[in-house]
Amino acid sequence: MVRANFSARSTAFLGRPDTVPRVSRLAIGVDGLFDGEQSLDGPTLVLVEDGRIVGVQPGAEAPDGWTTRRHDGTAMPGLIDAHVHLCADGGPGALERVMDFSQGEVRATIEASLRRHLAAGVTTVRDLGDYQDAVLEWRSRNSPGLPTVVASGTPITSVGGHCAALGGEARGVAEIRAAVRRRAERGADIVKLMGSGGVLTPGTDTMNPQFTEVEVRAAVDEAHRAGLPITAHAHALDAVRQAVAAGVDGIEHCTCLTRDGVRVDDALLAALAEAGTAVCATLGSDPDVVVPPEIIAVAARAGITEAALRDAAVRLHRGGIRLVAGSDGGIGPAKPHGLLPFTLEEYVLAGLPATAALRAATSAAAEACGLPDRKGRLRAGYDADLLIVPGDPARDITALRKPVATYLAGLPQ
């Protein structure tokens, strides 16, 4: 399958704080490093100049002429949350209530959401569904000092389908192609297609596809023609199969629901691996929030249980599938913004090695966001977005809950 070459196409905005004076040459000293791929033990310096990493070297002594800032802990790339909804505030019915917000309230919600991500060590997010392109409009205003935003604009859905109220309904091949072109014209970095129904949209079907195979192939073709990747929300196993066969670049949730519960079969694993499709499993919830019984009941009737989702995630990992990390932040009280550290804990509880979970939120997520040469690694030439945490997250993933310091473009936050 031919993939869209979208790295250079990305229009993601990089916010740079304008209130902290920039040190022209900064050496950030730490006890160890996770570079986005692997852990490196021992004292290490990350050399930063003009917002970019220019070198990573062992030891604690900086070169002449460099200012040193020392932190106890491990440095790693700033986290990347590959599935958020910035215009939703995380309260009950968040995606529905945004339709009643004024433009000023929507902008304030987006910025508050980003600040919550930053407080959790997240320096890049991928917004996969807003209301009437609100995030794309906000991003054009160039607000400084906030995480990088990659955005899809409003998701494309069937008439009356999942999240139809957000304004992205399309019927038939011609309307779907036109919808993809509109998103490209408005500066979207990725196209989001609702391939199945969703739990939070009453009356939609989580067990079956929302579009025909011909329609999904048309969306993929039009997106790739525009140089954009396309990812599909898919709870139903048949919707996942349909999307992979059509050539999507990513699958969101990938719950693989059937009438008999969650089922990730060998044929699907082989198809995902052969296609190189990225899967964002959106595990995790706020442990301090009690999920309403009615939501638990709806999920259970659909076969969605914590154990089943964990088992599916570990089967995907063992099958060699490209897993990326996304929280679905903003959609409700159990899914607030800044949840990503708990998503990674859930990956580890499912059975993934901690290093695999960390890669899912750094180097693998950067690739899925179309930023593989800028984000997700501590390497010369990359943006100096860093997170420092106590101890070693490769040994104790819960270290991510306690950020010591976060840097955006070399500036401490």
N, C-alpha and C positions, 0 to 999 in steps of 0.2 A: 504493500500500500504506500502511495506517495503521501508524505506528510507536508503540511503547510510550513513554509519557512517563515516563522513569525517572530523570531527573536528581534530582528531589526525593526519589525513593524510596530512593536509595542510602544504605546504612547504613555506608559505609566509615569505618573508624576512623582518626582523625588522631592519631598519637603526638606528644607534645611533650616534649622533654627537660626534666627537672626538676632537673638538676644545674648548669646554666649560668644565671647571673642574666640576666634579660631586660632589655635596654635599652629604655626606653619609646619612644624615637624614634631610630631608627637609619637613617643614610644610608649605603648601600653604594656606594662609588665604584669604577667600572671603566673600561676603555679603550673598550669598545664593547658592543653588546647584540644578542642574537637574542631577539626578544620572543615567540617561538612561531609567528610568521608570516613575519617578515622581519628582516633585519639592519639595525642602525643604527650608523653609524660615529661615532667621537669620544667624548670623556669623557662619562660618563653617571652619574647618581645614581638608585638605586632606593631610594625612601623607604618605610620599614617601621615600622608602629606596631601593637602588640598582635598580632603574628603575621600581619598582613595588609599587603599592598602598598597604600599610599595615594597613591602618585604615582611617575612616572618622568620625569625631567627632564634636559635636556642640561647639561653643565658639570661642574665639580668642586667648586663651593662650595655647601655645605649651608645650608639655612635656619637662622636663629638658633634655638638651643635643641636642635639635633639633634647627636647623636654620629655622627662619621664613621668608617667602617672602609673602608680603601682596599685594593683588590686589583689586581694587574697581570693583565690578561686580559679575556676576554669573559664577560659574565653572560648566562645563559639560564635558562629554567624548568628546575627539576629534572627529570631524565629520568623517563619513564613506561614501564615494561616491561609490556606488555599481555598477556603469556602466560608465566606461571611456575607452578611446582609447589613451594610452600614446604615441604611436609612431606617432600619428597625431597631427599636431601643431596648429590646430584651424583656419588655413587659408582656403581660397577657395580651394575646391578639395583636402582637406588634406589627406584623405585615399588613393587617387590616387597618389598624389605627393610623398608619402613616398617610393614608389617603385623605384624612381629615386635617393633616398638618398644613400650616402655611409654608411658603418657601423658606422663610427664615427659620421656622421650626425644623424643617427637614435638614437644612444646612447645619444647624446647631446639633441635631441628632447625629449626623455623620461625623462631625468633629469630636463630639463626646465619645462616640463609639471608637474612633481611632485613638483617642487618649487612653481608653481602657485597654486597648490592645498594646499600646506602647508600655503601659505600666506592667504588663505581663511579659515584656521582653520581645514582643512582636514588632518587627520593623518593616514588614511588607505584608499586605493582605491582597487577596483576590476576591473582589466583590462579584458574586454570581447571582444577582437578582435584586434590582431596585424598582422603585415606582417611577414610571415615565422618565427613565434616564436621569434621575436625580443625581446619582453619583457622578455620572459623566459631566453633567452641568457643573456640579460643585468642583470637580477636579480642574476644570478650565480656569478657575479663579486663583489657583496657585497659592494655596494656604501653606505657609512654612511650618517647619518643626513637627511634622506628623509623618507617620509611616507612608511608604510608597504604596500607591493604590493601582492595581490592575483591575479592570472592570469590564463586565459584559453588557452593561445597560440592562434594560428590561428583558426578562427571559421570554423566549418564544414558546407559546403553549397553544393547545387546541382550544376551540371555542368552548367555553365553560370548563376548561381543564384546570389543572393544578396551577394556582396563583394567577388565574385569569384576571382577577381584579387589579393586578399591577399594570395592565394595559398592553399585554403582548400577544393577544389572540391572533391566530392565523389559520385559515382553512384552505387546504389544497396546495398543490405544488407552486402555483404562481404567487400566491400570497406569502408562502413560506420563503421563496426566493427573494421577494421584495422586502420582507422583514429582515432577512440577513443583510441585504444591501443597505438598508437604512441604518443598521447598527454599524456597519463599516463606515458609512458616511459621517456618522456622529462621533467617530473616534473610539469605538469599542476595541478592546484588545483581544477579546475572545467572544464567541457566540455561545449562549446557554440555551439549550433546547430541553423542554420538559417532556421526557420520553414516556413517563407513566404518571398516574395520579399520585397524590401526596397525602400523607396522614393529616396534615393541617388544613386541607381543603375539603370540607364535607361534600360528599356526593361524587368525588372522583375515585377512580379505580386504581388501587395500588398493585393489583394482580395482573394488569394487562397494559399493553402499549396504548398511548394516546394518538399516535400517528401511524400511518401505513409505512411499510418499508420503502416504497417509492418516495414518500414525503421526506423521510429521514435522509435518504440518499440525496435528495435535492438540496436539503439544508447543508449537508456535508460538502457537496459539490460547490455550492454557492459560497460557503465560508472559505473553502480552500482557494477558490478562484479569486477571492478578495485578499488572500494572504493571511487569513485568520484561522486559528484553531477553533474547534467546536467541542464542547463537552455536553453530555446528556445526563440530566437527572433521571435515574432509573431505579425504581424499587422492584418492579416485576422482573422475574428471571427472563421472560420472553422479551421484555423491553431492553434488558441488558444485551441479550443475544442479537436483537435487531440492530441496536446501536453499534455494536462491535462489527457486525457484518457490513454495515453501511460505511464504516471507516471513521467513526468519531475519534477524536484525539484523547478524550477522557470520559470517564463515567463517574458521576457523583452518587454517593451512597452505595450503589452496587449491592443492594440488600438481597437480591436474588429470591424474591418471594414467589412461592407457588401455593396452590391450595393445600399442600401438605407441609407448609412452613418454609424456612430458609433452606435453599439447596444450591450449593456451589459444586457443580459436577466437573469431572475431568475434561469433558469436551469444551466447556466454557473456559477453564483454565488454559487449555491449549490454544484456544482462539485468542484470548487476551494476550498471552505471552507472544504468540506469533505476530500479532498486530502491534505489539509494544504500547498498548493502551494504558494510560495512567488511570489509577483508581483512587478516588478520594473517599474514604469510608465514613467520615464524619462521626466517629465514635465519641463517647464521653458526654458527661453532663455535670452540672454544678452539684457537688456532693452535699451542699447545704440546703438544696432546694428539694422539697417533697413534691414529687410529680403527682398531679391530681389523679385520683383513681379512675376517672373517666378516660383520661389519656392512656393510662396503663392498660385499661380494658380494650380500647380501640387497637392499640399496638399488639396486644396479646391475640386478639381475634385475627389480626393480619399475620400472626406468626413471628412478630418482632419481639424477641426477648434479648436480654443482655447476653446470656450464654450463647444464643444462636449467632448474634452479631460478632462476638469475639471469635467464635469458631470459624465463621466465614472469613474474617480478617486474617487469621493465621493460615488458613488454607490458601488464600491469595498470596500471602508472603512466601509460603513454602512452594507455591507453584511458580515462583519467579516473576510475579506480576509487579509492575512499578507502582508502589504505594506512595501516595502523598498524604499529607496531614491537613485536615480542615475541620473546623469545629461546628460549622453551621451557626456561628455566633450571631445573636441578635433576634432569633425567631421567637424566643419565649424565656420565661424565668429560668428554666433548666439549661438554657443555651445562651448565656450572656456573652457579651464581647469580652475578650481576654481569657477565654476558656481553654486555649490551646494546650497549656501544660497538662491539663487533665485529659485531653484527647490523647496525648502521648503516653500518659500513664496507662490509659485504657489499652493502647497498643501493646504495651509491655505486659499487662495483666492477661491479654489474650494469648501471649506466648511469643511475641516478637522480641528479638534481642534489643537492648536499649539503643545500640548503635544504629540499628535499622529504623527505630522510631525517630531518632535524631536526624537521620538522613531524610526521612519523610517530611520533616519540617524545615529542612535547610536545602541541601543540594538537589534532592528530587523535586521538592516543591518549587524551587527556582526554575527548574526546567519546565515544569508544568505551567508556570506563570509566564513563560517566554522570556525569562531573564537569566539564562544559564551563564552568561558571561559577566554579569554584574552582581548577582546576589547569591547567597547560599553557601559561600565558601570563604575561608580566610586564606586568601592567596593574592599575590601581587596583581594589581590591575582591577581588583574588585572594589565595590563600594565599601567604605569603612563603617558598615552597620554591624555592631558587635553586641553580644550579650555576655556578661560575666555572672556566673552562678557559683555558690559555695560548693566545695567538694568536687566530685567528678560525676556528671550526669550519666556517663556511660556505665557507671556502677550503681548509681542511685538516681533514677529518673525524677524522683520527687524534688531533687535540687532545683528544678526549673520553677518550682513554686516561689522561690526566694531570690529574685534577681538582686545581685550586688550592684550592678551598673549596666546601663544601656547606652550605646552610642549610635547616633544617626549621622552618617557622613562624617565621622570622626569627632562629632561634638557630643559631650556628655549630656544626658537628659535629666 
